[in-house]
């Protein structure tokens, strides 16, 4: 959430930044300032009447005083109601405003994204390559049909070595972050509406979440839980940065018809992910951003898969984020890159919603921390990339070296199985 005082004091700057990601007709900062003016007016009027009531309460309760106090009380009740309505509308409008993009983030949508780093080259085959659905089925590592039978479209079932490879990826990522000094958390996988609001998913993305009958939502990303871990706390400045990573399955309502480019595990309602999350001193947040990007690049490079890093344009960043880099792995059968990690700096936007502060040791004053998050990594598109990029003419697939120690007997190659085994 943006600070109303900052908006008032820097109106032109705020408007210029938000117009990078919003159409002019969707931005009405003047209305927000007018609501804040009304809030201030009502607050002042209420306080003056309450002071008058307090003054009369110390005088002798004559008939005239009683009549006056009743009138004052009625007016206070009326003003309190108007103030509550004004504050609610102001809060609602502020909560709908996205974050201000960082100065170096360009305007526009995904067509203005910029590729800033590439690892490896697109694989070339001297045979007709298969897509990952064909490969996964022939290798017996994913059961798509039974996944759909159990849960419907957008679900699948890892099986045999496929399940072990999924867990190998997660174990590799966990070991990497643990060695880097990040604290490991396994948080609850369901959140309250307040937690979803703090993370920035409400009110805008309510329909993208799965909800239970108890008004809890299934997490769409561990960022939602980690952003609430220190909600309402004042942290010791010397503790910063606080670095966490968490494992969770993620659940999302994915709209669409599951087109050819979304087949298999490319788009689904459930997937596994390791998420990094940092609470940083404001002066160090961009340093932490660079660290997170470096971590995700190292993880991708360790799998020796061809991928690229894209700097997102303002309109393609999540609403809460000031800057985002996406790591995108290449899927040969589709001829396109698919996101496996987003690294983002929310600056103070989420911390203001969650009231997460630190105490400045020198001044004794409290300031808001900056929050950063990054997938490290999501797995559902990695197995398809491994299968497609590392496939061989005989239908086998070479397993990345980094994963072999996690597999039975250091398995190096996945081989097609007999039909009877499927």
C-alpha positions, 0 to 999 in steps of 0.5 A: 500500500502507498503512503497517503502522505507521500502521495500528497507530497509527491503527487506529480512523481507518483502519478508519473510512476503509476501511469507506467502501469495504469491507463489514465482513466483508471488512475484518480489520485485527485479523488484520493486526496479529496477523500483525505481532505474530507477525512481531515476535516471530519476528524478536526470537527469531531475532535473540536466537538468532543473537546466541547463536550468534555468542557460541558461535562465539567459544568453544572448540568442545567437544563440548558447544558443538558440540551446542548450536550445532547445536540453535541452528542448527536452531531458527534455520532453523525460525524463519527459515522461520516468519518468511518465511511470516508476512511473506509472508502479512502482505505479501499481506494489506497488498497487498489493502487499498485506499487510505484515502479522503480525508476528504471522500470519501463512503461507498458506491458509484456511486449516491453519486457527486456531480456538481460541475460541468457544461459546456454543455447537452444538445443538442436536435435538430429532427430524428431524431438518429442514434447514433454507429455509424450516423453513423460508418458513413455518414460512412466514418470507422470500419469496425466490421465489418472491425475485428471481422473482424480481431480479434473483438468489442470492436475497430474500425478508424478509417479516412480522416478518422476516423483523422485525427480520432483523431490530431488529438485526440491531437495537440491533447492532446499540444500542450496538455500540452507547453505546460503544461510536462509532460514527454512520454514514450512508454513501453514498452507491455508491463510486468513483473508487478512493474510491474503490482504497483507500479501497484496492478493486481496481485494484484486485477486480474490477469484484467482484463489481457492477458498474453503468453507471456513473462509481460508484460502489455499496459498497461491505462493509461499510469499503469502505466508512469509509476508505475514510471518512478522506482521505487526512486529517491530524488528531489531535493526541489527537483525536485518536482513532476515532471510527465509525460504519456504516449501509449499504446494501452491494452488491457483485458479488458472483461467483458460482452455489449456491450449497447445502451449499450456499442455501437460505441466505448463499450466496447472492448478497445483505445483510445488515451489521453494520461495525465498523471502527477505525483510531488509533495511530500506538502504539494502533492499536493492543489494538483496534484490541482486542477491536473490537474482544471483541465487536463482541464476545459480540454481538454473545454471546448476541444472544446465538448462537453457534459460533467459532472464527478463526484466519486466515492464511495469504493466507485467509486474505484480501489483505489489512489486516495484521491480521484477526479473523473471527467469524463463526456461526454454521449452523446445516443443513450444519454441518459447520460454516459460517462467520458473522464477520471479524475483521482486522487490516490493519496497515498503508496499507490503510492509505498510499493509502488514505494519512490519517495522524496525527500530532505528538504533540511532534515532529510536524511531520506527521505520518500515522494512522492505520485503523481497521475494523470489521463487527458488525455484518452482518445479512444474516447468522444470521437469518438462524442460529437463525432458525436452532439452535432454532427450535423446534419439532413442527416447531416453533422457539424460538426468542433470548431474546435480540431481543424480545423487538424490536418485537410486544408484545415482541414476544418469538416464531415464529410459522408456518403460514397457507398456505393461508398466504404465 
